[in-house]
Amino acid sequence: MGRRGAARQAVTACVLAAVALGAGTACTSGSASPAASPGTAPGTAAGGSGVALPARALLSPGCSAATATGVALGSAGTASVQTGNPFGVAATPDGRWGFAVSSATGSVEVLRLGDGTASAPTVTKVRSISLPAPLGPDATGAAVTPDGKYLLVAGGSGALVISVARAEAGTAGAVLGSLTSPARAGSAGAAGGAIEVAVSPDSRFAFVTLEYADEAVVFNLAESLTNGFGTSGYVGAIPLGQATVGMAVSPDGRWLYATSEVAASGQQPVGLGSPGGCSGTVPGAQAGEPPGTLSVIDLRQAETDPGQSVTATVDAGYQPVRVVTAADGTQVWVTARASDDVLCFAASRLASDPAHALVAVVRVGSEPVGLAAVRDGTLLVVADSNRFSASGQNSALSVVSVPAALAGRPAILGDLTTGLFPRDMAVSPDGTLLVADYSAGRVQAIATAALPAAG
């Protein structure tokens, strides 16, 4: 189930079909069941992309090996640079710099970015920063604080803190210290399996998902910077589901969203879920595996009382692994890797009526992982990782029209060429999309201005 494990064996045919509202032009296997009837959730909300969020509530998709493809878009508007198996990527708020975390080399690659509004962007590797053991070889996700001062790199049971100014200038001492959960202090390597990191809008608090501990840990970053690193800024842990992975902060700083690949027994997720568990030959899934979850966390409460900060947990398909917000935070999008789908939740309903919050499900390519909202939230780019090498499938980047998805129309505009196992994504303010092609050992820079219009 984890990011470092080998593909798990699946032993019987998958009998659960996924909702494929807005699917693309070609499904390679499987079938789709009808969506729930429109109108089961009250009201609409502004979608932020020219289309109101629909009033319908949908079934959460089942386990599936079916995929959808679009027309080939080639690699127009794309540049790339070789790096050592990049896991996480991040961009600075000024759009001039990017960072790629290489777990293979235990380093952060510093990248100079060109103009993402141009049809031919540029990305250049400037230098590498070695990360200290034992966290370096276990480094994974990355985020730059909103004030642009620090790069946080997830690893072990917390995160490394790096000075952005020193990283850009190449001066010594760029790695300032580490944030560590006291429950795992002194443990080597992947004790907690830190995988993603997020930061509060005021840059004062950091949140790190621990995949192997089924929780997200909270750190007072401002306190650590003042009083020293290690466990000094540790606040506590947010209890989540099994294999906690993705995180996103709402633009207003009110909510933190987190995905877990499998629901924990105490989570009791709500929603209109497909019955049964995964029971077929779906790559990377186990027979009988239950669906995963999206948790809605009160961010301000998480800063003071993280153990009581989860306000809602919803069914989010099978193996949900990444989450982003879009359209000024009114939409919350999740990739469900073992459903081959991307899901849209109405943010307002996640807070007020979570059982009826799922408003769109789009079938994409094989085993989607990373995703990014671009072009003012009118497009989604989804990393079809094919990480378990499904028969007859390839890695690609699906470009999804958000208005079409919300309207229930075919939504895939096309597929961009990518390297093997595209994993994480980051968007620069100028529109450059960074994609970590993990198995290809490279980072792509894509000019989102060159992508097709949503239509």
C-alpha positions as CSV (number, residue, x, y, z in Angstrom):
1,M,0.0,0.0,0.0
2,G,2.9,2.3,0.8
3,R,4.9,4.3,-1.7
4,R,8.1,2.2,-1.1
5,G,6.5,-1.2,-1.3
6,A,6.3,-3.5,-4.3
7,A,3.0,-4.0,-6.1
8,R,0.6,-6.1,-4.0
9,Q,-1.0,-9.2,-5.5
10,A,-4.6,-9.1,-6.5
11,V,-6.3,-12.5,-6.9
12,T,-9.9,-12.2,-8.3
13,A,-11.8,-10.2,-10.9
14,C,-12.9,-6.8,-9.7
15,V,-16.7,-6.7,-9.6
16,L,-17.1,-3.2,-8.4
17,A,-17.6,-0.7,-11.2
18,A,-16.6,3.0,-10.9
19,V,-18.7,6.0,-11.5
20,A,-17.3,7.4,-14.7
21,L,-19.1,10.8,-15.0
22,G,-17.1,12.9,-17.4
23,A,-14.9,10.0,-18.6
24,G,-12.8,10.4,-21.7
25,T,-13.1,8.9,-25.1
26,A,-11.8,5.4,-24.6
27,C,-12.1,3.0,-21.7
28,T,-9.7,0.1,-22.0
29,S,-11.4,-2.3,-19.6
30,G,-14.3,-2.4,-17.1
31,S,-17.6,-0.7,-17.1
32,A,-19.3,2.2,-15.3
33,S,-22.4,2.2,-13.1
34,P,-25.0,5.0,-13.1
35,A,-24.3,8.0,-10.9
36,A,-26.7,8.8,-8.1
37,S,-29.7,10.9,-9.1
38,P,-29.2,14.6,-9.2
39,G,-30.7,16.7,-6.5
40,T,-29.8,14.5,-3.5
41,A,-27.8,17.3,-2.0
42,P,-29.4,20.7,-1.5
43,G,-28.3,23.9,-3.2
44,T,-25.4,24.9,-5.5
45,A,-22.2,26.7,-4.9
46,A,-20.1,28.9,-7.1
47,G,-17.6,26.7,-8.9
48,G,-15.1,29.5,-9.7
49,S,-14.6,28.1,-13.2
50,G,-17.6,29.5,-15.0
51,V,-19.9,26.6,-13.9
52,A,-21.8,26.3,-10.6
53,L,-21.1,23.2,-8.6
54,P,-24.0,20.8,-9.3
55,A,-26.6,20.0,-6.7
56,R,-26.2,16.2,-7.3
57,A,-24.4,13.8,-4.9
58,L,-22.6,10.9,-6.5
59,L,-21.6,7.5,-5.5
60,S,-17.9,7.2,-4.5
61,P,-16.3,5.1,-7.2
62,G,-15.4,1.5,-6.8
63,C,-12.2,-0.4,-7.3
64,S,-11.4,-0.6,-11.1
65,A,-8.8,-1.4,-13.7
66,A,-10.7,0.6,-16.3
67,T,-9.0,3.7,-17.8
68,A,-9.8,6.5,-20.1
69,T,-7.6,8.3,-22.7
70,G,-7.8,11.4,-24.7
71,V,-6.2,12.7,-27.9
72,A,-2.4,12.8,-27.9
73,L,-1.2,16.3,-27.1
74,G,2.5,15.5,-27.5
75,S,5.0,17.4,-25.5
76,A,4.4,20.9,-26.7
77,G,5.2,23.6,-24.2
78,T,7.5,21.2,-22.2
79,A,11.1,21.3,-21.1
80,S,12.8,18.8,-18.8
81,V,16.0,18.4,-16.7
82,Q,17.6,15.2,-15.4
83,T,17.5,14.7,-11.7
84,G,17.9,11.7,-9.4
85,N,14.5,10.0,-9.1
86,P,12.5,13.1,-8.0
87,F,9.8,12.5,-5.5
88,G,8.4,15.9,-4.4
89,V,8.6,19.2,-6.2
90,A,8.0,22.8,-5.1
91,A,8.2,26.3,-6.5
92,T,9.0,29.6,-4.9
93,P,6.2,32.3,-4.7
94,D,8.1,34.6,-7.1
95,G,8.2,31.8,-9.8
96,R,11.9,32.0,-10.3
97,W,13.0,28.9,-8.6
98,G,12.0,25.3,-8.2
99,F,13.2,22.4,-6.0
100,A,13.1,18.6,-6.6
101,V,13.6,16.1,-3.8
102,S,15.6,13.1,-4.8
103,S,15.3,10.2,-2.3
104,A,17.7,8.1,-4.5
105,T,20.6,10.6,-3.9
106,G,19.4,12.1,-0.6
107,S,19.5,15.6,-2.0
108,V,17.5,18.6,-3.1
109,E,18.0,19.7,-6.7
110,V,17.8,23.5,-7.1
111,L,16.2,24.5,-10.4
112,R,16.1,27.9,-12.2
113,L,12.8,28.3,-13.9
114,G,11.9,30.3,-17.1
115,D,8.7,31.9,-18.0
116,G,5.7,29.6,-17.7
117,T,3.6,31.9,-19.9
118,A,5.9,31.2,-22.8
119,S,5.3,28.4,-25.3
120,A,8.8,27.0,-24.6
121,P,9.6,27.2,-20.8
122,T,13.0,26.5,-19.5
123,V,14.2,24.6,-16.4
124,T,17.9,24.4,-15.4
125,K,19.6,22.5,-12.7
126,V,21.8,24.9,-10.8
127,R,23.1,22.9,-7.8
128,S,22.4,20.0,-5.4
129,I,22.1,20.3,-1.7
130,S,23.0,17.1,0.2
131,L,20.5,16.2,3.0
132,P,21.8,14.9,6.3
133,A,21.4,11.2,7.3
134,P,19.3,9.5,8.3
135,L,16.5,11.6,6.7
136,G,18.3,12.4,3.4
137,P,17.8,8.9,1.8
138,D,14.2,9.0,3.0
139,A,13.3,12.5,1.8
140,T,10.0,12.7,-0.1
141,G,7.5,15.5,-0.4
142,A,8.3,19.3,-0.4
143,A,6.6,22.6,0.1
144,V,7.8,26.2,0.2
145,T,6.4,28.4,3.0
146,P,4.0,31.0,1.6
147,D,6.3,33.8,2.7
148,G,9.0,32.2,0.5
149,K,11.6,31.9,3.2
150,Y,11.8,28.2,3.8
151,L,11.7,24.9,2.0
152,L,10.3,22.0,4.0
153,V,11.2,18.5,2.9
154,A,9.3,15.6,4.5
155,G,11.4,12.7,5.9
156,G,11.4,10.2,8.7
157,S,9.0,11.4,11.4
158,G,8.9,15.1,10.4
159,A,10.6,17.4,8.0
160,L,13.9,19.1,7.2
161,V,13.9,22.9,7.1
162,I,16.0,24.6,4.4
163,S,16.7,28.3,3.9
164,V,15.4,29.2,0.4
165,A,17.7,32.2,0.1
166,R,20.8,30.1,0.9
167,A,19.7,27.4,-1.5
168,E,19.2,29.9,-4.3
169,A,22.6,31.6,-3.7
170,G,24.5,28.4,-3.1
171,T,25.8,29.6,0.3
172,A,26.8,27.2,3.1
173,G,24.4,26.1,5.8
174,A,21.2,25.9,3.7
175,V,19.9,23.0,5.8
176,L,18.8,24.7,9.1
177,G,17.5,21.8,11.1
178,S,14.7,19.2,11.3
179,L,11.3,19.0,12.8
180,T,10.8,15.7,14.7
181,S,7.9,13.9,16.4
182,P,9.0,13.0,19.9
183,A,7.3,9.7,19.7
184,R,9.9,8.7,17.1
185,A,12.9,10.8,18.1
186,G,16.1,8.9,17.6
187,S,14.6,6.5,15.2
188,A,16.5,6.0,11.9
189,G,15.2,6.3,8.4
190,A,11.5,5.9,7.7
191,A,10.3,5.4,11.2
192,G,7.1,7.4,10.5
193,G,7.2,7.3,6.8
194,A,6.8,11.1,6.3
195,I,5.5,11.7,2.8
196,E,3.8,15.1,2.3
197,V,4.2,18.5,3.9
198,A,1.8,21.5,4.0
199,V,2.1,24.9,5.6
200,S,-0.4,27.3,7.1
201,P,-1.0,30.5,5.1
202,D,0.8,32.6,7.7
203,S,3.9,30.3,7.4
204,R,3.8,29.6,11.2
205,F,2.7,25.9,11.3
206,A,3.8,22.9,9.3
207,F,1.8,19.7,8.9
208,V,3.4,16.4,7.8
209,T,1.6,13.1,6.9
210,L,3.2,10.0,8.4
211,E,2.2,7.2,6.0
212,Y,3.3,4.3,8.4
213,A,1.9,5.9,11.5
214,D,-1.6,6.7,10.1
215,E,-1.5,10.3,11.2
216,A,-0.4,13.8,10.4
217,V,1.9,15.6,12.9
218,V,1.8,19.3,13.6
219,F,4.8,21.5,14.3
220,N,5.0,25.2,15.3
221,L,7.6,26.2,12.8
222,A,7.9,29.7,14.1
223,E,8.8,28.3,17.5
224,S,11.3,25.9,16.1
225,L,13.0,28.7,14.2
226,T,13.3,30.7,17.4
227,N,14.0,28.0,20.0
228,G,15.8,25.4,18.1
229,F,14.8,22.4,16.0
230,G,14.2,18.7,16.9
231,T,11.1,18.2,19.0
232,S,10.8,21.8,20.3
233,G,8.0,22.9,18.0
234,Y,6.0,19.6,18.1
235,V,2.3,20.3,18.8
236,G,0.7,16.9,18.4
237,A,-0.8,14.4,16.0
238,I,-4.0,14.3,13.9
239,P,-5.4,10.7,13.8
240,L,-6.2,9.6,10.3
241,G,-6.7,6.5,8.2
242,Q,-4.2,3.8,7.0
243,A,-1.5,5.0,4.7
244,T,-2.1,8.7,5.2
245,V,-0.5,10.5,2.2
246,G,-1.8,13.7,0.6
247,M,-2.6,17.1,2.1
248,A,-3.9,20.5,1.0
249,V,-4.7,23.8,2.8
250,S,-7.8,25.8,1.8
251,P,-6.9,29.2,0.4
252,D,-8.6,31.0,3.4
253,G,-6.6,28.9,5.9
254,R,-9.8,27.5,7.4
255,W,-9.4,23.8,6.5
256,L,-6.7,21.2,6.0
257,Y,-7.6,18.2,3.8
258,A,-5.8,14.9,4.1
259,T,-6.2,11.6,2.2
260,S,-5.7,8.1,3.6
261,E,-5.5,5.1,1.2
262,V,-7.7,2.8,3.5
263,A,-10.2,3.8,6.2
264,A,-9.2,3.0,9.7
265,S,-11.8,1.2,11.9
266,G,-12.5,4.3,14.0
267,Q,-12.9,6.7,11.1
268,Q,-16.5,5.8,10.1
269,P,-16.5,7.8,6.8
270,V,-19.7,9.1,5.4
271,G,-20.8,9.4,1.8
272,L,-22.6,7.5,-0.9
273,G,-20.0,4.7,-1.2
274,S,-20.1,1.8,-3.6
275,P,-20.8,-1.5,-1.7
276,G,-18.2,-4.1,-1.0
277,G,-14.4,-3.9,-1.2
278,C,-11.8,-4.3,-3.9
279,S,-12.0,-7.9,-5.1
280,G,-10.2,-8.1,-8.4
281,T,-7.0,-8.0,-10.4
282,V,-6.5,-4.2,-9.8
283,P,-2.8,-3.4,-9.8
284,G,-1.5,-2.5,-6.4
285,A,-4.7,-3.4,-4.6
286,Q,-5.5,-6.3,-2.3
287,A,-8.6,-8.5,-2.4
288,G,-11.2,-7.2,0.0
289,E,-9.4,-3.9,0.5
290,P,-11.9,-1.2,1.7
291,P,-12.1,2.3,0.2
292,G,-10.0,5.2,1.4
293,T,-10.9,8.5,2.9
294,L,-10.7,12.3,2.7
295,S,-10.5,13.9,6.1
296,V,-11.6,17.5,6.7
297,I,-9.5,19.1,9.5
298,D,-10.1,22.4,11.3
299,L,-6.7,24.0,10.7
300,R,-6.8,26.5,13.5
301,Q,-7.8,23.8,16.0
302,A,-5.1,21.5,14.6
303,E,-2.6,24.2,15.6
304,T,-3.6,23.9,19.3
305,D,-5.5,20.6,19.8
306,P,-4.7,18.4,16.8
307,G,-6.2,15.2,18.3
308,Q,-9.7,16.7,18.2
309,S,-9.4,18.7,14.9
310,V,-11.0,16.3,12.4
311,T,-14.5,17.6,11.6
312,A,-15.5,15.1,8.9
313,T,-14.3,12.1,7.0
314,V,-15.8,11.0,3.7
315,D,-15.5,8.0,1.4
316,A,-13.0,9.0,-1.4
317,G,-12.8,5.9,-3.7
318,Y,-10.0,3.4,-3.6
319,Q,-6.5,4.4,-2.5
320,P,-6.9,8.2,-2.6
321,V,-3.4,9.6,-2.6
322,R,-3.3,13.3,-3.4
323,V,-5.6,16.3,-2.9
324,V,-5.7,19.9,-4.1
325,T,-8.1,22.8,-3.8
326,A,-9.3,24.8,-6.8
327,A,-11.5,27.7,-7.8
328,D,-10.7,29.8,-4.7
329,G,-11.2,26.8,-2.5
330,T,-14.7,25.9,-3.5
331,Q,-13.6,22.7,-5.1
332,V,-11.5,19.9,-3.5
333,W,-10.1,17.4,-6.0
334,V,-8.7,13.9,-5.1
335,T,-6.9,11.2,-7.1
336,A,-8.2,7.7,-6.3
337,R,-5.4,5.5,-7.6
338,A,-7.1,2.1,-7.5
339,S,-10.3,3.6,-8.9
340,D,-8.5,5.2,-11.9
341,D,-10.6,8.3,-11.1
342,V,-10.3,11.9,-10.0
343,L,-13.0,13.1,-7.7
344,C,-14.4,16.6,-7.0
345,F,-16.0,17.5,-3.7
346,A,-17.9,20.7,-3.0
347,A,-15.9,22.3,-0.2
348,S,-19.0,24.0,1.4
349,R,-20.7,20.6,1.7
350,L,-17.7,18.9,3.1
351,A,-18.2,21.3,6.0
352,S,-22.1,21.3,6.2
353,D,-23.3,18.1,4.6
354,P,-20.2,15.8,4.0
355,A,-22.3,12.7,3.1
356,H,-23.5,14.5,-0.1
357,A,-20.3,16.4,-1.0
358,L,-19.1,14.4,-4.0
359,V,-20.2,16.2,-7.2
360,A,-18.0,14.9,-10.0
361,V,-16.0,11.8,-10.8
362,V,-13.8,11.7,-13.9
363,R,-12.2,8.5,-15.3
364,V,-8.6,9.1,-16.2
365,G,-5.5,7.0,-17.0
366,S,-3.8,4.3,-15.1
367,E,-3.2,4.7,-11.4
368,P,-3.5,8.5,-11.0
369,V,-1.3,10.1,-8.3
370,G,-0.3,13.8,-8.5
371,L,-2.7,16.5,-9.7
372,A,-2.7,20.2,-10.2
373,A,-5.3,22.9,-10.8
374,V,-4.1,25.3,-13.5
375,R,-5.4,28.1,-15.7
376,D,-7.5,29.7,-12.9
377,G,-8.9,26.4,-12.0
378,T,-10.5,25.7,-15.4
379,L,-8.1,22.8,-16.0
380,L,-6.8,19.9,-14.0
381,V,-3.6,18.1,-14.9
382,V,-3.5,14.5,-13.5
383,A,-0.4,12.3,-13.3
384,D,-1.4,8.9,-14.6
385,S,1.5,7.1,-12.9
386,N,1.0,3.5,-14.0
387,R,3.2,2.9,-11.0
388,F,2.3,-0.8,-10.8
389,S,2.9,-1.4,-14.6
390,A,-0.7,-2.4,-15.5
391,S,-0.8,-4.6,-18.6
392,G,-1.4,-2.5,-21.7
393,Q,-1.2,0.8,-19.9
394,N,1.3,3.7,-20.1
395,S,2.2,6.7,-18.0
396,A,0.7,10.0,-19.2
397,L,-0.7,13.4,-18.0
398,S,-4.4,13.7,-18.4
399,V,-5.7,17.3,-19.1
400,V,-9.2,17.6,-17.7
401,S,-11.7,20.3,-18.4
402,V,-13.2,21.3,-15.0
403,P,-16.4,22.9,-16.5
404,A,-17.1,19.8,-18.5
405,A,-16.5,17.6,-15.5
406,L,-18.9,19.6,-13.4
407,A,-21.5,19.6,-16.2
408,G,-21.3,15.9,-16.7
409,R,-19.8,16.0,-20.1
410,P,-16.8,14.1,-21.5
411,A,-14.0,15.9,-19.7
412,I,-10.5,14.7,-20.9
413,L,-9.1,17.2,-23.4
414,G,-6.1,15.1,-24.2
415,D,-3.0,13.4,-22.8
416,L,0.5,14.9,-22.5
417,T,3.6,12.8,-23.0
418,T,5.5,12.2,-19.8
419,G,8.2,10.0,-18.4
420,L,7.8,6.8,-16.3
421,F,5.9,7.1,-13.1
422,P,5.0,10.8,-12.9
423,R,4.4,11.4,-9.2
424,D,4.1,14.9,-7.7
425,M,3.3,18.3,-9.1
426,A,3.8,21.9,-8.2
427,V,2.5,25.1,-9.9
428,S,4.6,28.3,-10.1
429,P,2.7,31.6,-9.9
430,D,3.6,32.3,-13.6
431,G,1.9,29.1,-14.7
432,T,4.8,26.8,-15.0
433,L,3.8,23.3,-13.9
434,L,6.6,21.1,-12.5
435,V,6.1,17.4,-12.7
436,A,8.4,14.8,-11.0
437,D,8.9,11.9,-13.3
438,Y,10.1,9.6,-10.6
439,S,11.2,6.5,-12.6
440,A,12.5,8.5,-15.5
441,G,14.8,10.5,-13.2
442,R,13.7,13.9,-14.5
443,V,11.6,17.0,-13.8
444,Q,9.3,18.4,-16.5
445,A,8.4,22.1,-16.8
446,I,5.2,22.6,-18.6
447,A,3.8,26.0,-19.8
448,T,0.2,25.7,-18.9
449,A,-0.6,28.6,-21.2
450,A,0.0,26.2,-24.1
451,L,-2.6,23.7,-22.9
452,P,-6.0,23.5,-24.6
453,A,-8.8,25.8,-23.4
454,A,-11.3,24.2,-21.1
455,G,-14.2,24.8,-23.5
